[in-house]
Amino acid sequence: MARSDRYTGLTDKPIFYADFTNNLDLNPLTGYLAKTINDNAIKNSVKNLILTRNGERFFDSTIGSKMATLLFEPIDVVTAELVKSTIKETIENHEPRANIVDIIVIANSENNSYSVKIIFKIINIPEDITLDLILNRVR
């Protein structure tokens, strides 16, 4: 977790959190690795944590969630609550920069998916941040 609390020459907004992009793109102007800042960095981190299976990351098997196994369960209210509690537990355990405000999970049995809306606050940023995900089975 990088933290700098500084202003850049391009914007007047302070940069509190910065991460590299998921696909490690290069910045076309500088040739260095591109980065995401503040809310986009935290959104990418939360999404990656939810979609990572337990044991998938080398050297730290505790990072991740059991979301992949829940997506193969019957789509009903009980499983939707399990999805919600799994997301909450994963964010609380592995993403200290985000404080959860609300998680809304809607089961969509026609498409065999869950529509998830995660509302959270980032430390040092007063606005609520919303992350919308559609979770479905991938074989």
Buried (B, 14 or more C-beta within 10 A) or exposed (E): EEEEEEEEEEEEEBBBBBBBBEEEEEEEEEEEEBBBBBBBBBBBBBBBBBBBBBEEEEEEEEBBBBBBEBBEEEBEEEBBEBBBEBBBEBBEEBBEBBEBEEBEBEBEEEEEBBBBEBEBBBEEBEEEBBBEBEBEEEE
